[in-house]
Amino acid sequence: MTTTLYRLIEATELQLIEQSGWKRFPPRLTSVIYFHPTLTEAYALEIAKEWFTPPYSQGYVIRFEMNTEFLKAYPPRKAFSNPNEYWIPIEDMGAVNEQLSGLIAVIHRNE
């Protein structure tokens, strides 16, 4: 069983995901210590509107499937009023990539 998740990314990360054949996330590109996929497309779009404001930056919302059993180790956290995102430590990114099912897809572009 899989869970559909969403995430916003910038162009550099998008290029690296594309280079993987849309199958893997790259090692972290910044000093962020958590991988933050969201549970809903609406929440990912809300964040994207706040963070990626043209003409200053461009961003993308992606959708991907992950093994539901794996996610049980990371209970969803509240970013605002609802539990709506996972906080997966960056050191677990190898396991994250192993738990992906199918391809990562770009579903929205904010350019």
C-alpha positions as CSV (number, residue, x, y, z in Angstrom):
1,M,0.0,0.0,0.0
2,T,1.2,3.5,-0.8
3,T,0.5,7.0,0.3
4,T,0.4,9.9,-2.1
5,L,2.6,12.8,-1.0
6,Y,3.4,16.3,-2.3
7,R,6.4,18.5,-2.0
8,L,7.6,21.9,-3.4
9,I,11.0,22.1,-5.0
10,E,13.2,24.6,-6.8
11,A,14.6,24.3,-10.3
12,T,18.0,22.8,-9.2
13,E,16.3,19.9,-7.4
14,L,13.9,19.4,-10.3
15,Q,16.9,18.9,-12.6
16,L,18.5,16.3,-10.4
17,I,15.2,14.4,-10.0
18,E,14.8,14.5,-13.8
19,Q,18.4,13.1,-14.2
20,S,17.4,10.2,-11.9
21,G,14.7,9.3,-14.4
22,W,12.1,10.7,-12.1
23,K,12.8,7.9,-9.6
24,R,14.9,9.4,-6.7
25,F,15.4,12.5,-4.7
26,P,18.9,14.0,-4.6
27,P,21.0,14.4,-1.5
28,R,19.9,17.6,0.3
29,L,21.1,20.7,-1.4
30,T,20.9,23.0,1.6
31,S,21.4,22.9,5.3
32,V,17.8,21.8,5.9
33,I,17.7,18.9,8.3
34,Y,14.3,17.4,7.4
35,F,12.6,16.2,4.3
36,H,9.1,17.7,4.4
37,P,6.6,16.0,2.1
38,T,3.0,17.2,2.6
39,L,-0.2,15.1,2.8
40,T,-2.3,17.3,0.5
41,E,-1.9,19.0,-2.8
42,A,-3.7,22.1,-1.4
43,Y,-1.2,22.6,1.4
44,A,1.7,22.2,-1.0
45,L,0.2,24.8,-3.3
46,E,-0.4,27.1,-0.3
47,I,3.2,26.9,0.6
48,A,4.4,27.4,-3.0
49,K,2.4,30.6,-3.3
50,E,4.1,32.0,-0.2
51,W,7.7,30.8,-1.0
52,F,7.8,31.0,-4.8
53,T,6.7,34.4,-5.9
54,P,7.5,35.4,-9.5
55,P,9.6,37.0,-10.8
56,Y,12.0,36.4,-7.9
57,S,11.9,32.6,-7.9
58,Q,10.4,29.6,-9.6
59,G,9.1,26.5,-8.0
60,Y,7.4,23.3,-8.6
61,V,4.9,21.1,-6.8
62,I,5.6,17.4,-7.2
63,R,3.6,14.3,-6.4
64,F,4.9,10.9,-5.5
65,E,3.9,7.6,-3.9
66,M,5.7,6.2,-0.8
67,N,5.3,3.0,1.1
68,T,2.7,3.6,3.8
69,E,4.2,1.2,6.3
70,F,7.5,3.1,6.1
71,L,5.8,6.4,6.9
72,K,4.4,5.0,10.2
73,A,7.8,5.7,11.7
74,Y,7.3,9.5,11.1
75,P,3.9,10.6,12.4
76,P,2.5,13.7,10.5
77,R,3.2,17.0,12.3
78,K,1.2,20.2,12.4
79,A,2.7,23.0,10.4
80,F,-0.3,25.2,11.2
81,S,-3.7,23.9,12.3
82,N,-3.8,20.3,10.9
83,P,-1.3,17.5,10.8
84,N,-0.2,18.0,7.3
85,E,3.4,17.2,6.7
86,Y,6.0,14.6,7.6
87,W,9.4,15.5,9.1
88,I,11.8,12.8,7.9
89,P,15.4,13.3,9.0
90,I,17.8,14.0,6.1
91,E,20.0,11.1,7.1
92,D,17.0,8.8,6.2
93,M,16.9,10.0,2.5
94,G,18.5,6.7,1.3
95,A,15.6,4.8,2.9
96,V,13.1,7.4,1.5
97,N,14.3,6.7,-2.0
98,E,14.1,3.0,-1.5
99,Q,10.4,3.4,-0.4
100,L,9.3,5.3,-3.4
101,S,6.8,3.6,-5.7
102,G,6.5,4.7,-9.3
103,L,7.7,8.0,-10.7
104,I,7.9,11.5,-9.3
105,A,5.7,13.8,-11.2
106,V,5.5,17.6,-11.6
107,I,1.9,18.7,-11.1
108,H,2.2,22.5,-10.8
109,R,4.7,25.1,-12.0
110,N,5.1,28.5,-10.5
111,E,7.4,30.4,-12.9
